[in-house]
Amino acid sequence: MVRPEVKARRPNFTSNELEKIKFLVSEKKKVLFDRFNPNITHQLKSSTWGFIASEVNKVGAANRTANEIKKKWENLKSESKKSTNQKYSKASLRKTGGGSPTVELPTDEESRMLEIIGETSIFGIDGGIDSSEFGKLAM
C-alpha cells in the first residue's frame, strides 16, 4: 500500500521571530493596512510582506514565506483581541463573586498589540450602536 506523503510540520515561531514581526508590522502598518489607492497597491503590500519575511528569516532558524508571516500576524492579532476582550468586556466586569470588580491593567504585550491594531478594533466605537441590538431598538 502506497502512503501519501505527509507534509512535515514547520517549527514554531521563536520569540525573536515574533518580536521582529510585531516591530516590522508596527513600522509598516500604514502600507499594510490602509486602503488601496494609487500609492498603495496590491504589489506594494505583497512586497512589504516579502520584506518582513526576509527580515524575520534573518533572525529565525526556519525559512518563512510571506504568507506564513501574514498568517502568523493574523493569528497574533486574533489572539490579542480575544484575550483583551475577555478581560475588559462588560460581561467580565459584571461577574459574580462578591466584592467590587477588579480591573486588571493590560500587560506590556497587550499594550503593545493595542498600539499596533488600535483599540477601536477591539472595543468598538464609543457611542456606536451594536448591530445585534439594532433590531431591538427599532421595536
C-alpha positions in Angstrom: 0.0 0.0 0.0 1.4 3.4 -1.0 1.2 6.0 1.7 0.6 9.6 0.7 3.4 12.0 1.5 2.8 13.6 4.9 3.6 17.3 4.9 6.3 18.0 7.5 5.3 20.3 10.3 7.0 23.6 10.4 8.8 24.6 13.6 7.1 27.0 16.0 7.9 30.7 15.7 10.7 31.7 18.1 10.3 34.7 20.5 12.8 36.6 18.3 10.8 36.0 15.2 7.6 37.1 16.9 9.2 40.3 18.2 10.6 41.1 14.7 7.1 40.5 13.2 5.5 42.9 15.7 8.2 45.5 15.3 8.1 45.5 11.5 4.3 45.4 11.2 4.1 48.4 13.6 6.6 50.2 11.4 4.9 49.3 8.1 1.2 49.3 9.3 0.2 52.2 7.1 1.2 50.4 3.9 -0.1 47.0 5.1 -3.5 48.0 6.4 -4.5 51.2 4.6 -7.0 51.1 1.8 -5.8 50.5 -1.7 -5.2 53.7 -3.6 -2.9 54.8 -6.4 0.0 54.9 -4.0 -0.8 51.7 -2.0 -1.2 48.9 -4.4 -1.5 45.1 -4.0 2.0 44.8 -5.3 3.3 47.2 -2.7 1.5 45.4 0.1 2.8 42.0 -1.2 6.4 43.3 -1.4 6.1 44.7 2.1 5.1 41.3 3.5 8.0 39.8 1.5 10.4 42.4 3.1 9.1 41.4 6.5 9.5 37.7 5.8 13.1 38.3 4.7 13.9 40.3 7.9 12.2 37.6 10.1 14.3 34.9 8.3 17.5 36.7 9.3 16.7 36.2 13.0 15.0 32.8 12.8 16.1 29.2 12.1 13.2 28.3 9.7 12.8 29.9 6.3 9.4 31.5 6.4 7.3 32.7 3.5 5.4 36.0 3.3 2.1 34.0 3.5 3.3 32.3 6.7 4.3 35.6 8.3 1.0 37.2 7.3 -1.0 34.2 8.7 1.0 34.4 11.9 0.3 38.1 12.2 -3.5 37.5 11.7 -3.3 34.8 14.5 -1.4 37.1 16.9 -4.0 39.8 16.2 -6.9 37.4 16.8 -5.4 36.0 20.0 -4.8 39.5 21.3 -8.3 40.7 20.5 -9.8 37.6 22.2 -7.7 37.8 25.4 -8.2 41.6 25.7 -11.9 41.3 25.1 -12.3 38.6 27.7 -10.5 40.7 30.3 -12.2 44.0 29.6 -15.7 43.2 28.3 -18.7 44.5 30.1 -19.7 40.9 31.0 -16.4 40.2 32.7 -16.9 43.3 34.9 -20.3 42.0 36.0 -19.1 38.7 37.2 -20.5 37.5 40.5 -18.3 36.5 43.4 -18.7 39.3 45.9 -16.7 42.4 46.3 -16.1 45.1 43.8 -15.0 44.3 40.3 -11.2 44.2 39.9 -9.8 45.8 36.7 -6.6 44.3 35.6 -4.1 46.6 33.9 -3.1 45.4 30.4 0.2 43.6 30.2 3.1 45.1 28.3 2.4 42.7 25.5 -1.3 43.6 25.4 -0.5 47.3 25.4 1.9 46.9 22.5 -0.6 44.9 20.4 -3.3 47.6 21.2 -1.0 50.3 19.9 -0.5 48.4 16.7 -4.0 47.2 15.9 -5.9 50.0 17.6 -8.4 50.0 20.4 -11.3 50.5 18.1 -10.9 47.1 16.5 -11.3 45.5 20.0 -13.7 47.8 21.9 -15.6 49.3 19.0 -16.6 53.0 18.5 -17.6 55.0 21.6 -21.2 55.8 21.3 -21.7 53.4 18.4 -24.7 51.1 18.1 -24.2 47.4 18.3 -25.8 46.0 15.1 -27.1 43.0 17.1 -29.0 45.4 19.3 -30.3 47.4 16.3 -33.4 45.2 15.8 -34.4 45.6 19.4 -34.1 49.4 19.3 -36.5 49.6 16.3 -39.3 47.8 18.1 
